[in-house]
């Protein structure tokens, strides 16, 4: 799984969810304690999307598909 993510590939575990890489742009953030601007470099981050079946099991609801994305 790690090797696939390093290559930038998406990993899907049926019924559980999927992992992919999101590339974050460089930006200015703020230190909440001092309110000083802090530069944040661009970086990659792992994103997880919960699968429909697992979400329904966790929420203990019937299987349903919604139009919202």
Backbone as a ProteinNet text record, in pm:
[ID]
protein_1_A
[PRIMARY]
XXXXXXXXXXXXXXXXXXXXXXXXXXXXXXXXXXXXXXXXXXXXXXXXXXXXXXXXXXXXXXXXXXXXX
[TERTIARY]
82.1	0	86.4	191.8	278.2	344.5	391.4	457.4	360.8	235.8	136.3	109.9	98.7	77.1	198.5	319.4	440	441.3	384.2	375.3	262.3	178.9	66.7	-59.4	-61.5	-177.6	-284.1	-408.1	-521.4	-537.9	-568.5	-590.2	-734.9	-804.5	-943.5	-958.5	-1017.1	-1048.7	-1200.7	-1253.3	-1397.8	-1471.2	-1576.2	-1657.3	-1599	-1475.1	-1410.5	-1388.7	-1316.9	-1289.7	-1172.6	-1127.9	-1017.2	-919.1	-793.9	-686	-629.4	-598.3	-526.6	-443	-359.6	-269.6	-329.4	-330.7	-373.2	-251.4	-231.8	-119.7	-170	-109.8	-149.4	-57.2	-115.4	-37.6	30.6	137.2	201.6	103.9	105.9	11.4	65.7	-2.4	29.2	-70.3	-20	-105.1	-79.7	-153	-134.3	-109.7	-15	7.1	-104.1	-192.8	-305.7	-265.7	-149.6	-106.5	-52.7	30.9	93.7	28.4	-57.3	-124.6	-23.8	96.5	198.7	177.1	206.3	195.9	309.3	275.5	373.4	361.5	472	463.6	457.4	369	357.2	393.4	493.5	538.8	437.3	444.7	358.4	400.7	303.2	332.4	221.6	247.2	147.9	85.1	-41.9	-114	-199.3	-213.2	-297.4	-441.9	-531.4	-674	-747	-837.3	-916.6	-1062.8	-1131	-1274.2	-1341.8	-1431.3	-1502.2	-1595	-1597	-1684.3	-1829	-1921.6	-2064.5	-2104.1	-2059.8	-2097.3	-2045.5	-1919.9	-1863.2	-1931.6	-1958.8	-2027.9	-2165	-2236.3	-2368.3	-2360.1	-2259.6	-2244	-2210	-2122.1	-2082.9	-2202.2	-2278.6	-2393.9	-2518.3	-2508.9	-2619.8	-2746.7	-2731.2	-2844.3	-2861.6	-2973.9	-2995.4	-2907.4	-2880.5	-2800.9	-2878.3	-2811.6	-2874	-2766	-2803.6	-2712.5	-2772.3	-2691.7	-2739.6	-2674	-2733	-2680.7	-2570.3	-2551.3	-2449.8	-2310.6	-2214.5	-2075.4	-1988.7
-119.1	0	125.3	125	242.3	269.8	164	180.7	239.2	195	246.7	394.6	434.7	576	660	605.1	678	703.7	611.1	627.9	722.4	761	849.8	775.7	644.4	564.3	568.6	548.4	543.3	399.7	382.6	249.7	241.9	136.8	118.6	-16.7	-16.4	-138.8	-149.1	-241	-253.4	-266.9	-188.2	-192.6	-114.9	-68.2	3.9	149.9	174.8	311.8	318.4	439.2	456.4	561	544.4	635.8	693.9	822.6	882.2	998.9	1051.7	1160.5	1292.3	1392	1526.7	1617.5	1700.9	1794.5	1929.8	1977.6	2103.4	2215.1	2328.2	2443.1	2512.1	2584.9	2667.4	2778.5	2816.6	2918	2986.5	3090.6	3159.9	3113	3072	3032.7	3129.9	3114.7	3201	3116.1	3160.9	3099.8	3152.6	3066.2	3116	3183.4	3148.2	3207.6	3349.3	3367.3	3498.1	3577	3515.3	3573.6	3616.1	3561.6	3592.6	3505.5	3561.5	3486	3384.1	3263.2	3155.3	3094.9	3089.9	3028.7	2876.2	2815.9	2669.9	2628.8	2542.7	2498.2	2403.6	2388.5	2291.5	2151.5	2061.7	1926.2	1831.8	1703.8	1601.6	1552.1	1514.5	1466.8	1346.6	1250.2	1133.8	1169.4	1136.6	1162.4	1028.6	1011.9	889.9	923.6	845.4	861.6	732.8	743.6	629.2	569.7	437.1	369	370.5	356.1	360.7	251.6	128.8	17.6	38.5	77.9	100.1	217.7	322.5	437.8	400.7	319.6	276.4	185.8	100.8	14.6	97	195	280	361.1	414.4	496.5	414	280.9	189.6	232.6	264	304.4	204.9	213.7	130.2	179.6	93	131.5	234.5	344.5	446.7	521.9	574.4	654.3	793.4	894.5	1032.3	1100.5	1207.9	1282	1378.2	1405.9	1502.9	1444.4	1528.7	1485.1	1545.7
0	0	0	79.1	87.5	-47	-113	-242.7	-345.1	-343.8	-437.9	-412.2	-286.5	-254.4	-293.1	-275.5	-315.8	-465.9	-544.1	-689.2	-728.2	-632.3	-660.7	-701.1	-680.8	-718.2	-609.2	-650	-558.1	-510.1	-381.2	-324.2	-278.1	-320.8	-280.1	-212.4	-94	-21.3	-23.4	-102.4	-121.9	10.7	26.1	146.5	263	251.1	360.6	325.5	215.7	175	79.3	48.5	-44.6	7	-33.7	1.9	-126.5	-125.9	-236.7	-185.4	-273.1	-237	-285.7	-199.2	-235.5	-224.6	-324.8	-324.6	-275.4	-167.7	-105.7	-154.8	-191	-236.8	-118.6	-148.7	-46.5	-7.4	119.2	166.4	290.9	332.2	456.4	562.5	677	788.8	903.2	1010.8	1127.6	1251	1332.9	1462.8	1553.4	1604.8	1683	1814.5	1865.7	1992.9	1973.5	1869.7	1848.1	1735	1656.9	1540.7	1432.9	1438.5	1338.5	1214.6	1097.7	973	966	923.1	913	773.2	696.6	563.9	574.5	496.4	490.5	348.8	334.8	203.1	139.8	8	-58.8	-15.5	-4.8	39.7	-5.2	8.8	-23.8	105.7	98.3	214.7	174.6	264.1	236.8	268.6	176.4	193.9	199.8	295.9	309.3	289	206.9	187.2	231.9	327.7	382.4	277.7	267.4	173.1	220.3	127.2	157.5	256.7	232.3	319.9	462.2	476.2	609.2	678.3	604.6	661.7	714.4	638.7	682.9	805.7	810.2	928.2	1051.5	1034.2	1146.7	1195.8	1102.7	1138.4	1168.7	1148.6	1175.6	1101.8	973.4	891	778.1	708.4	591.6	478.1	381.1	264.8	184.4	154	71.9	-4.2	-117.4	-198.2	-208.3	-177.1	-185.4	-304.2	-350	-464.7	-425.9	-297.6	-257.3	-272	-307.3	-324.3	-218.6
[MASK]
+++++++++++++++++++++++++++++++++++++++++++++++++++++++++++++++++++++

